Amino acid sequence: MMSSPLEGKKHIHFIGIGGSGMYPLAQILHGQGYYLTGSDNNETETLEAVRKMGIPVFLGQRAENIGDSDLIVYSAAIMADNPELIAAKASGARVMERSELLGIVTGWYDNCICVSGTHGKTTTSALLTEIFIRADEDISCVIGGKLASVGGSGRCGSSDVMVCEACEYVNTFLRLHPDIGIILNVDADHLEFFKNIENIKASFEKFANNASKLLIINGDDANTLEAVKNVDKKKITFGFGKQNDFSAEIISHQGINTRFRLFLNGKPDRELTIHVPGKHNVLNALAAIAAAVSCGLTLDRIQPGLDSFHGAIRRFEKITESSGITVVDDYAHHPAEIAATLTAAKDLGFSRVWAVFQPFTYSRTKILLDDFVTALSLADKVVLTDIMGSREKNDIGIYTQDLGKKINGAVWFDYDKAQVDSQSAAQKQRNFSDVVDYLCNNCKKGDLVITMGCGDVYKVAKAFAKRI
């Protein structure tokens, strides 16, 4: 185990311990024998799981919660005016943001597989985790979504293998210590931070250079190849082109299942089935297979994981099939992700595909407006909610109607502009209620309804499922 700022720490406190990124780190540190405490504002299943580990949890965030902590970790969701964070910074104890701690933890493993890419990180990380678990490998993992087989977003294992989702936003993935670095794709996103695609490629180049043993890259993706062209590392490629080390040829789509032929160095090996739809998920599977093989698993040991994987939660997650209507929820929030999801959905044989989309952040909506129009227009019916501003204020004057007016036949539920920036929880709930009412009045037998977005649009899917 490499030296780190955690050495000598006796009491580590987590502000926001119930977060999807914080909980698995708490699991790992608890497993390493550190004494932990934590706090959060809302009672959740995750908090109950934390308590069952024997970790004291405070509900509500107050200055006194930090106690005698000598290291305090906070999630990116914690605002600067949070009283607990203010007290932490004034306490004299070491304070670090969650991504810094994650970077330290990744350095503890001899085979840390960091999964990067603009799209597909969570699905690939989850699938790779599933492969190792079904092969009876006791790995650790930190993934960006919930996986049923680990009961959440991470786990602490005893082996030297760790699977870690590596997010490029504000360059947090440059804090990680990958032994094996995966680059699924490189696309224009988070432009409010990166400004342009050249800066994004430069960041992925730095990430690639940080991989100590191996790079696994999408050999079909021009931006990825451009990003790593000057990186002197051992590389394994995957893609549909037969020039790749791991390649695939799709044989059939049956429902959400996709069957493909696997090629190794251009030679056919075997047929495999994944229980998630679309070409993009075949690429994700190839990346996971390549990583597992690189860690010593045979294809025979890999196959059970492929067979048992049905997607991470909120990745084309089937919510219900009732009254002849199928409801699916998906995390897609970038135009390329939306296009991939809708393209896959259109191949599934439904009468109509509905896209219920919640735009996320004002800057992304404005910068990629025309790309959103093109992607969403693949659906037969489009319904839009208010933009979820998240970390931003709407000082650029962008609204859902600006998107909706450009999509033929789209319907949107966007309240008076004066209300949007300060919209209350009750108003947001009314917005979603109007969407559900509209779906109930207009969806028909044979339709597929997909709620999409990285905010809380999943509530629409669950409410609609109850209504039908």
Buried (B, 14 or more C-beta within 10 A) or exposed (E): EEEEEBEEBEBBBBBBBBBBBBBBBBBBBBBEEBBBBBBBEEEEEBBEBBEEBEBBBBEEBEBEBBEEBBBBBBBBBBEEEBEBBEBBEEBEBBBBBBBBBBBBBBBBBEBBBBBBBBBBBBBBBBBBBBBBBBBEBEBBBBBBBBBBBBEBBBBBBEBBBBBBBBBBEEBBBBBBBBBBBBBBBBBBBBBBBBEEBEBBBEBBBEBBBBBEBBBBBBBBBEBBBBBBEEBEBEBBBBBBEEEBBBBBEEEEBEEBBBBBBBBBEEEEEEEBBBBBBBBBBBBBBBBBBBBBBBBEBEBEBBBBBBBBBBBBBBBBBBBBEEEEBBBBBBBBBBBBBBBBBBBBBBBBEBEBBBBBBBBBBBBBBBBBBEBBBBBBBBBBBBBBBBBBBEEBEBEEEBBBBBBBEBBEEBBBBBBEEEEBEEBEEEBBEBBBBBBBBBBBEEBEEEBBBBBBBBBEBBBBBBBBBEEB
